[in-house]
Amino acid sequence: MTSPTIRELAAAATSASEVNASGAPHVPTSFALFKAFFFIGLTGFGGVLPWARRMLVERLGWLSSREFAELLPLAQLLPGPNVANIATVLGRQYRGAKGAAIAVFGLYLAPTIITICIGYAYARWGHATITEHLFAGLMPAATGLVIATVLKLVTSLPRGATSIVLVAATFIAIALLKIPLLIVLAVLGPLGTIAMLRRTKE
């Protein structure tokens, strides 16, 4: 049994709940792609990744938990924001280059407008005491969103000691030893790939 390619993983991003009467996989329209990623960008306060997973996996079923967890490393390896890379992959898979552009445009539309407005407000009232308290109060909530997403991703990992060792090694290397992310991925990425290939051949 061979390991699935990235193209095959992206092609598998349609759930059984989204199959029409003829048995063919349901392909989202361009508007559906725009709407999904627009709401991801609009509601992604404190980090878009948690809301991207909730929308794509839990609400729309375009990806399973395992598929999202497998697509995320690819998005992290590519240049640019993770969720934008995911939007590009899914948009391209369903609607070609036009779908990729629409998905990314939808993702960034609301945050761009909101950020411009907040930037203007911060320039005027950023040094006020109430503003400092507001940002201090938002930090725990944003941290909680990231931790919740990490826990959900961990539950999607293949069972076994290898996964636990790789997760622990990655955490130690980045959080404790402060090793640059690219170096960590360059070393642990191939090791994880080799370990998973060996498991599929057993």
Summary of the structure (lengths in Angstrom):
residues: 202
radius of gyration: 19.1
end to end distance: 8.8
largest distance: 62.6
contacts: 549
relative contact order: 0.11
helix: 77%
strand: 1%
